[in-house]
């Protein structure tokens, strides 16, 4: 990731990371940039020699209440037995620190979470490296852990002041979606704008006419892409809860499947994930028949996300590619749509 960023941005991020880790009393530590997407994520070494992940949260994306809520839910999931990161406090007990604005960054927050051993399930755009048999095992485990996460979320009582985004109809298709106005952003062709506008209206009509309670709804991870699922010795682990919030559970399933559609074993992958999920949580056939709807919805979110981040490599090309992908997925929508 680091080699694809402009040098001035890379240097600014490293300086910001060095500023942040002073709050944890770390000295003579050189943070290693791992990822720059929603957050800048660095690998750091704690005073006890253990690795950890420093996160510099994107200025203006989540406020302090939302960031604290993310850490609270991660803690609840960890207490429930799931393998997820845990927050590491500063010497004076803070889980979240405030960083003042600079010439390069607005005011933002930073935290450090525990390091999880394991390797990412895969990389977007790169064929899965695991054998077909291993893929089935891992996707079954992914589906089962996802169901466990949803079960824990339903049993958990969120504390007062809990605040996370809503991936509901408004959050996906309203005038101000969580990840941006995908139908009128920069980089789209006239034809794409027209097609996406029609698709947006179509999907909104579908969701608005679904009977109340038809689709399972509650806290979701919202970003279970390959990079956020770690393969461990005893199964899988989930990281990066930055976009976790309230949403349709099928949105989590669609997110985990979308980038695997071109895998040779996709049908077996989808079947394994669903079987894993159903081994821990009910999912009816009528509800599952709506999966193409949520695949299209998930694809739409990427358009606005990249349009709002032109500094990322190939952002404009990705906007156009995701628009074409969403319009292609629209062809798979149920006849009732």
N, C-alpha and C positions, 0 to 999 in steps of 0.2 A: 504493500500500500504506500509506504513512505516514498518510494522512488517515483511514484506517479504524481506527487504533489509538487506545486511550485516551491522553489527553494525558500522564498521569503515566508511562505505559509508554514513550511516545515520548521523553520527556525523559530517562528513566533509560537508555534504549538509546543515546541520543546522548552522554550523559556517559560511559557505558562505552566507547563507540567512541573518544572523545577520550582516555580513559585508555590504551586499547590502542595507539593509533598512536604514543604517546610512545616505545614500545620500538623503533620504526623511525626514531626521531629526527625525526619530522614535527611541525612547529609551524605555527601559523597555517593549519591545514587544517580545513575543516568537512566531516566525513563526511556523505554523502547516503544516507539509508536507501533501499534498493531493494527489499528483500524480508525478511519476517519469517515464516519457517515453521520448518524444522528449525533453521536458523541465522538470525541477523540479519546480513544482507549489506549492506555500505555501499560506495559508490563513493568512493574517495579519490584524491588526487593525490600522486604520489611526488616526491621532491626533484628529480628530473630533469624534472618536468613531465608525466610519463606517467601515465595513469589506471591504477588497480588496484582489486581487490576485497578489502575487509577482511571477514573472516568471524568473528563472535563465535559460537562453538559452544555449542549448547544445554547448560547445566549438567547433568551426570549422564547424558547420552545416549551419548557415546563417551568412553572413557578415552584417556590420552595415547598408549598403544601403538597403538590403533586409528586415531587421528588421524594419527600418523606414518606408519602403513601406507597410509592413503589418499593421502598426499602421495607416498609411494614409488611407488605404482602409477601415479598421474598422471604422474610423471616418466618411468617406463618407457614409458608410452603415447606421451608426447611424443617420447622418444628413438626410438620406433619409427615416427615420422612422422605421428601423429595430431594433429589440432588440438584441444588441450585446454589448460587453464590450467597454469601452472607456478608453483611456490612461490617467493616472494621472501623472502630472508633479512634479518634485522635486521643492523645494522652489526657486531654481535659474532657473527654467523653462525648465529643460531637461526632455524629455520623455523616454530617453534611457540612461543608465549609463554603463560605461566601468569598468570591474573588472580585475585587473592585475592577471597574472598567480600565482599559489601557488603550493605547493608540491602535492596537490590533484587535482587541476583543471588547465586547460589551460586558457588563456585569454578568457573572455566571456562577454556578456552583460546581463543586467537585466532591467526589467521594472515592473511597477505596473499598473494593469488595474482594472476598477470598478468591484465590486461584483454584480452578477445578482442573484436575488432570484429565487428559483426554484430547482427542483430535476432532476438528470439525467434521461433521458428517460428509461434507463436500463443499464445493465452491460453485457459485452461480455461473452457469455457462460452460462448466467443465463436466464431462461425463463422470458418473460415480465410479470410484475406484474399486469398491467392494464387489466381490463375486455376486452373481445373481442369488445364490442361496443365502449369502450373508446379508444382502439387501432385505430379503424377506424377514429375516430374524430382527434386523434393526428397525424396520418400519413397524413391525408388530410391537416391538418395545416402545417405539415412539408413540404409537396410538394408545397403548396401555398407560403410559406415563401422562399423556395428555388428558386422558379420562380421569386419572387420579388427581391431576391438578384441578380439573373442573369440579370433581367431587369435594375436594378440600375447600375450594372457593365457596361452594354452596353451604358448607358447614361452618364456615368462618364468619364471625361477626366483625365487620370492619370497625375500627375505632372512630370516635368522633373526629370530624374534620377530614376524613378520608376523601381524597380527590384524585380521580383519574379520568382520562378522556373517554368518551362514549363512541364506540364504533357501531352506532345505531343507524337508522335511516338518514337522519340529519348529518351524522358524522361521516357517512359514506357518500351521500348523494345530495345533501342540502346545499344551501348557498355558500357555506363556509366549511367544507369537509375538513376532517382532521389533517389530511395530507395535501390539501390544496384543490383548487378548482381545475380539475383535470380536463374539462371540456373547452376551456378558453385560455389555456396557458401558452406561453411563448414556445415556438418551435413546431407547432402543429400546422399541417397543411389545411387549406379550406375544406377539403373533403374529410379529413380527419375530424375537424371541429364539428362539422355537420353530423357525421356518423356518431361521434361520442355524445353529442347533445341528444340525438334520438335514443341512443342506448341508455343514457342517464334517465330519460323520461320513462322508458320502458321498464327499467329495473325498479325505479321508484314506484311505479304503478303496481308492479308485482308485490313488492314488500308491503305497501300500504293496504293491499287487499288480502293479505294473509291473515287468517283469524288469530286473535290474540292467543299467545301461548303455543302456537303451532311450531315455532322454532325455539329451541333451547337458548336461553339468554342469561348471561352472567359475566363474571370476571373471566377474561381471556388473556393469553400471552400476546396475541395479535401479530407476532413476528417470528413464528417458528420456521424460518428458512433454514437451509442446510448449515449456514455458518453459525447459527444460534443453537444447534443441537450438537452436543459433543458425544463422541463414541468413547465409552469407558470400558474397563475390563469387565464390569458387571452390568452393562446395559448402556443407557444413554443419560445425559444430563442436559438441562436447559439453562441457557445464559441469556443476557441482554433483555431485561424486562422493561426497557425504556418506553415501549409503546403499549405496555399492558394497560387494559382498561375494561370497560363494560361493553360487551358485544355478543354477537351470535356465535355459539360454539362451532357452527359449521364454518365460520370464518377462520378459526384456528386450523380446522381440518383442511380447508382449501389452501391456506397459506403453506402448510407442510407439503402439499401435493403439487402445487402449481408449477414450480421450477423443475419438476421431474417428468413432466408430460412427454418429453421427447426421449426418455430413457427406453431402451428396448423392452425392458421388463415392466413398463408402467402399469399395465393391468394387474400384474401380480403385486406390485408395490402398493397400489391403491387398496387392493383386497386385503393385504396384510395389515395395513394401517387401520382399516375399518374393523377387521377382526380383533386386532389388539384393543382398539377403543371399546368395542362391544363386550370384550372380556371383563371390563371394569365398569361400564356405564351404558345404559340403554340408548340405542339410536335406531329409530324405526325406519323401515324401508320408505314410507312416504316422506319422512324428513330427509332421508339420504338422497331421494330423487331430486332435491333442490340443490345438490352440490354444484351443478354447472352454473347456477345463479351466483353462488359465492366464489367460484373460480373467476367469473367475469368481474365481480366486485373487487376481488383482490387485485386483479390485473390493473384495474382502473386506478387504484391507489398509487401505483408506482409512477404514473404519468405526472401527477401533481408533485410528488415527492422530488423527483429529479428536476422538474422545472423550477422548483424553489431553491435548487442547489447548483447553479450553473458553474460553480468552482470545481465540481467533481469531474473527473476524466470522462469525456464522451457523453456529458449530460444531455446535450441536445439530441444526439443520435439515439440515445436511450429513450427519450421522450417519444420520438417518432416510432421507435420499435415497439414500445409498450402500447402505444395507441393502436398499431396494427394488430398486436396480439389480442388486445381487448376486443377489437371488432371481429377478429376471427373466432374468439370464444363465444361471442354473441350468437354465432350460428348454431351453437350447441345448446342454446337455452331451450327449456321444455316448450312443447307446443302450446301449453296453457299460457305461456308468457306472451 
